[in-house]
Amino acid sequence: MNAISVSARYDRLSILLHWLTALLVIALWALGESIDLFPKGAPRIGARSTHIACGALLGLVLLWRAWWRRSGGVHLQPADAGWMGAAATLTHRLLYVLLFATVLLGLTNAWVRGDQLFGLYKIPSFAPDDRGLRESIEDFHGFAANTLLIVAGLHAAAGLFHHLVLKDAVLRRMLPRRSANDDGELRA
């Protein structure tokens, strides 16, 4: 393994945005999978509205992440210069593509459906009578979300592999500091 120094850490805002993204993705996926379990009417409208609102929030977080990454965020090299580093770079890029695709498909889905937002606002339907389009967009959104969750799970597993097997500080790079004198060493 061609190890690169992994003692450097991401900045606080990058770490915050990373974990906020992870939390939103998990919550959105769980809610998206359970919306149809809510009774029709206000409970289902509330669940779907919460899903849409959190999806829009995820979109804003992604835009913030992209802006921060370009303007001021800490950029770290992959922990390994070999195939694991290439896999990490590819995985990160794939995660960003899947995140943006899932959010855009979700917003398109709400627009095609003409969803209600908390019973206060009705999103104008792009294609009110096109059931086939609505089902296709919903299927693409679901596929992108499921694929995103799988890739994110592999990403998390790689972080745990670094922590538990390789015993390096890769995972620590994206964890908040516990104290001012946190040395970055991982302890299993």
N, C-alpha and C positions, 0 to 999 in steps of 0.2 A: 504494500500500500504506500503510495506517495503522499504522505500526510502533509498538509498545509497547517500552519498555526491556526488553531481554533479557539485561542484564548480571547480574541476580540468578541465584542458583543454588539448586537443591534441597539439602536437608540431607543429611548422609552416610547416615543410615539410609534415607531415601527412595531415594537412589541405589542403595544396597546391595540393598534389597528389589526395586527395578525390575530390576536386572541378574540377581538370583537368580531372579526370575520368568521373565525371558527365557531364561535357561539351562535352567531346568526345563521350560519349554514346548517348547523345541527338542529336548531330550533325550527327553522323554516322547513327542513326536510321532515321532521317529526310532525309538524302541524299540517304540512301538505299531504302526508300519508294518512292523516286522521280526519281531514275536513269532512269527508262523507259519513263519518260516524256521528257527527253532530246532527241533532234533529233539524229538519227543514224549517225555514223561517229565520227568526232573529238569531238563534244560536249558530246556525251555519253561516249566515251573513256575517256575524261577528267573527267567526273563525276565519272565514275567507278574507274579510277585511283586514284582520290582524296579519294574515299571511302576506297580503298585498302590501300593507304598510311596512312590514319588516323587510320585505323584498326590496321596496323602494329605498329603505334605510341602508340595506346591504349595497345597493347600487351607489348611494352617496359615499359610503365607506370605501368602496372600491375606487371611486374617482379620487377620493382623498388620498388613498394609498398610492395610486398611480402618480398623482401630483407630488406627494411627499417623496416617493422613490426617485423621481426625476429632479427634484429641487433641493432636498436637504437630508434625506434619509441616509443612514449608513449602508454602504454596499460592502458585503463580505464575499470573499471567494468561497467556492465550495470547499468542504473540509478535505476533499481528496481530489488530486489532479487526474486520477485514472478514471476507470469506467464508472465508479460510484459518483464522482464529481459530475460527469456528463449526465448520468441518470438523474442526479439532483437538479441540475439546471433544466433538463427536459421536463421533469416533474413540476417544477415551479412555473415554468411557462405554460404547461398544460393546465395547471390549476387556475392561472389567471384567465386563460381562454375559456375554460369551463365556467368559471365564476361569471364572467361578463356574458357569455352565451346564455347561461341559466337565468340571469337577471333580465336580459333583453327578451328572452322567450316568455318569461313570466309576465313582464309588463305587456308584451304583445297579447298574451293569453287574456289578461284582464281587459284589454282594449277590444279584442275580438268578441269576448263574452258579453261585455257591457255590464260588468259587475257593479254591485252596490258597495259603497264604502260606509260601513257602520250605519246604514240607513239614512245617511245625511247627504250623500252625493251619489249620483249614478254616472259611472264612466260611460260616455257615449259609445255604443257598439259600432265597430268598424264594419262588421258583416253580420247583422242580426239574423239573417235567414240562412246563413251558410254553416250548417251543422258539421259538414265534412271538414271545413277549414278549422272550425273551433276544436274538433276532436284531434286533428293533426297537430295543431299548435300545442294543445294540452299534452299530447303524447311526446312531442319533441322536448317540451319543457320537463316532463317527468323523466325522460331518458337522460337529458343533460344533468338533471339534479341527481339521479342515481349514479351516473358516471362520476360526477363531481364527488359524491360521498365516498365512492370506492377509491378514487385517486387520493382524496384527502386522508382516507384510512391508511393507504399505503405510505403516504407522507408521514403520518403519525407513527406508523410501525417502524419506518426508517429511523426516526428520531429516537424511539425506544431501543432499537437495535444498537445505535451509536452509544446510548447510555448504558445499556445492560450488558452488551456483548463486547463492543470495542472499548468501552469505558473511557471515551474521550469527552470533550466539552461541547460537542456539537449542539446538543439539546439545550445546554445552558445559554447559548447565544441568543435564544429566543424566549428565555424565561426572565421575569422581572428580578432585579437584584433584591436580595433579602436584606442587605445592609450596605453601608457605605464601604466597608472593607471586604465585601464579597469578592473572593479571589478567582471565581470562575471555575473552580475545581468541582467536578461532579463526584458525589459520593453515593454509591449504590446502597 
